[in-house]
Amino acid sequence: MSGITVDKKDKKSGFKTLLLSVILSSPGPLVLGIGLTIGQSSTQISDFTRRSAELLAIIASFVVYIITNLDNAKDDTWKRKIECKSNIFVGIIMCISGLSMIIMTIISDNENKGNVAPAFVIALFGAITNTLFWRKYTKLHNSLGNSILGVQARLYGAKSIVDVSVTLTLLIVATMPDSKISYYFDIIGSIFVSLYMLRSGVLTIRQGINRYKGVLSKSI
């Protein structure tokens, strides 16, 4: 009886964590979008693209988590299939995010970065918040074994590392706005963010496909 109570408590905690993720992730793209009117850093533009794509992925995971944990939801095989598809979608979003950041870095040649303060604040706040979410999702995944939460743990682990990189890059751009060092560091930071997101996305897609194949083989 206590096991069932703990399980329900963890599921409710998973719901609250995903909901909080959506709420806290929503202002990021808006603030960065406004910040782009006064700043033209490649890393800042890349970060705006990344956060917008990630918000879509988090919302999709939140919706799927709700559907698959309803009391009147279909059988476990159906749930696992939906979860795998959702996780593959998250991986695709991460890859699209990484590719778009690389493209934005290549086409952006503006050496005058403008004011990157809004982006720096968002990145710093994101680095702290995403690390906390990463630990929370990892704990919930270990407790429930839910693949949605597991992929969110991977996503937030990547987001944490990326945000630290973005924070350091924008700090250098802000302190040395007109130097060649900040110009090249900005480009290098943007490329690192892009490649890391691509790598994380590919791993997520591969894991989702393997899980989906496993579900299909068990259902036959």
C-alpha positions in Angstrom: 0.0 0.0 0.0 2.8 2.4 0.9 4.5 1.5 -2.5 1.4 2.7 -4.4 1.3 5.9 -2.3 5.0 6.6 -3.1 4.4 5.9 -6.8 1.5 8.3 -7.0 3.5 10.9 -5.1 6.4 10.5 -7.5 4.0 10.8 -10.5 2.5 13.9 -9.0 6.0 15.3 -8.4 6.9 14.5 -12.1 3.8 16.4 -13.2 4.6 19.4 -11.1 8.3 19.4 -12.2 7.3 19.3 -15.9 4.7 22.1 -15.3 7.3 24.2 -13.6 9.7 23.5 -16.4 7.2 24.9 -18.9 6.4 28.0 -16.8 10.1 28.9 -16.1 11.1 28.2 -19.7 8.4 30.3 -21.3 9.8 33.8 -20.5 13.3 33.0 -21.9 12.6 33.2 -25.6 10.5 36.3 -25.1 13.2 38.2 -23.1 15.9 37.1 -25.5 13.7 38.1 -28.4 13.4 41.6 -27.0 17.1 41.6 -26.2 17.9 40.9 -29.8 16.7 44.5 -30.6 19.7 45.8 -28.6 22.2 43.0 -29.0 23.6 41.2 -32.0 25.8 38.5 -30.5 26.0 35.2 -32.5 25.8 33.3 -29.2 22.8 35.5 -28.2 20.9 34.7 -31.4 21.8 31.0 -31.2 20.6 31.0 -27.6 17.3 32.5 -28.6 16.8 29.9 -31.3 17.8 27.1 -28.9 15.4 28.1 -26.1 12.5 28.6 -28.4 12.9 25.0 -29.8 13.5 23.6 -26.3 10.3 25.2 -25.0 8.3 23.4 -27.7 10.0 20.1 -26.8 9.2 20.6 -23.0 5.6 21.4 -23.7 5.2 18.3 -25.9 6.8 16.1 -23.1 4.5 17.7 -20.6 1.4 16.9 -22.6 2.5 13.3 -23.3 3.3 12.7 -19.6 -0.2 13.8 -18.7 -1.9 11.6 -21.3 0.2 8.5 -20.5 -0.4 8.8 -16.7 -4.2 9.2 -16.9 -6.2 6.5 -15.0 -8.2 5.7 -18.1 -5.1 5.6 -20.4 -4.7 2.7 -22.7 -2.5 -0.4 -22.2 1.2 -0.2 -21.3 2.4 -1.0 -24.8 0.4 2.1 -26.2 1.9 4.2 -23.4 5.5 3.1 -24.2 5.0 3.8 -27.9 3.7 7.3 -27.2 6.6 8.0 -24.8 9.2 6.8 -27.3 7.7 8.9 -30.1 7.7 11.9 -27.8 11.3 11.3 -26.8 12.3 11.0 -30.5 10.5 14.3 -31.1 12.5 15.9 -28.3 15.7 14.6 -29.9 14.7 16.0 -33.3 14.0 19.4 -31.7 17.5 19.3 -30.1 19.1 18.5 -33.5 17.1 21.2 -35.2 18.1 23.6 -32.5 21.8 22.7 -32.9 21.7 23.0 -36.7 19.9 26.3 -36.6 22.5 27.7 -34.2 25.3 26.7 -36.6 23.5 28.4 -39.5 22.9 31.6 -37.5 26.6 31.6 -36.5 27.7 31.3 -40.2 25.4 34.0 -41.5 26.0 36.4 -38.7 29.0 38.7 -39.3 28.2 41.6 -37.2 31.2 42.6 -35.0 29.2 45.2 -33.1 27.5 42.9 -30.5 25.5 45.7 -28.8 24.0 45.2 -25.4 24.0 41.5 -24.4 23.0 42.1 -20.8 19.5 40.6 -21.1 20.9 37.4 -22.7 23.6 37.2 -20.0 21.1 37.4 -17.2 18.9 34.7 -18.8 21.9 32.4 -19.4 23.1 32.8 -15.8 19.6 32.2 -14.4 19.3 29.2 -16.8 22.6 27.7 -15.7 21.5 27.6 -12.1 17.8 26.6 -12.7 18.6 23.9 -15.3 21.1 22.3 -13.0 18.5 22.0 -10.3 16.0 20.6 -12.8 18.6 18.2 -14.1 19.1 16.8 -10.6 15.4 16.7 -10.0 14.6 14.9 -13.2 17.4 12.4 -12.6 16.0 11.6 -9.2 12.5 11.1 -10.5 13.7 9.0 -13.4 15.6 6.7 -11.0 12.5 6.5 -8.9 9.8 5.9 -11.6 11.8 4.7 -14.5 9.7 6.9 -16.8 11.4 7.5 -20.1 9.8 11.0 -20.5 11.5 12.0 -17.3 14.7 10.3 -18.3 14.9 12.3 -21.6 14.1 15.5 -19.7 17.0 14.7 -17.4 19.3 14.4 -20.5 17.8 17.6 -22.0 18.4 19.6 -18.8 21.8 18.1 -18.4 22.7 19.4 -21.8 20.9 22.7 -21.1 23.0 23.2 -18.0 26.3 22.7 -19.7 25.2 24.9 -22.7 24.0 27.7 -20.4 27.4 27.7 -18.5 29.1 28.0 -21.9 26.7 30.8 -23.0 27.1 32.6 -19.7 30.9 32.6 -20.0 30.8 33.6 -23.6 28.4 36.5 -23.1 30.4 37.7 -20.1 33.5 38.0 -22.3 31.5 39.8 -25.0 30.0 42.2 -22.4 33.4 43.0 -20.8 35.3 43.3 -24.1 32.6 44.2 -26.6 34.9 45.6 -29.3 37.8 43.3 -29.1 38.8 40.5 -31.5 39.0 38.1 -28.5 35.3 38.6 -27.8 34.4 38.3 -31.5 36.1 34.9 -31.9 35.1 33.7 -28.5 31.5 34.5 -29.4 31.7 32.4 -32.6 33.5 29.5 -30.8 31.0 29.6 -28.0 28.1 29.4 -30.4 29.6 26.5 -32.3 30.3 24.6 -29.1 26.6 25.1 -28.0 25.5 23.9 -31.5 27.6 20.8 -31.6 26.7 19.8 -28.0 23.0 20.1 -28.7 23.4 18.1 -31.9 25.2 15.3 -30.1 22.6 15.2 -27.3 19.8 15.2 -29.9 21.3 12.3 -31.9 21.8 10.2 -28.7 18.2 10.9 -27.6 16.8 9.9 -31.0 18.9 6.8 -31.1 17.8 5.8 -27.6 14.2 6.5 -28.5 14.3 4.4 -31.7 15.9 1.5 -29.9 13.3 1.7 -27.1 10.5 1.8 -29.7 11.9 -1.2 -31.5 12.0 -3.0 -28.2 8.3 -2.2 -27.5 7.3 -3.4 -30.9 9.1 -6.7 -30.5 7.5 -7.3 -27.2 4.0 -6.6 -28.6 4.4 -9.1 -31.4 
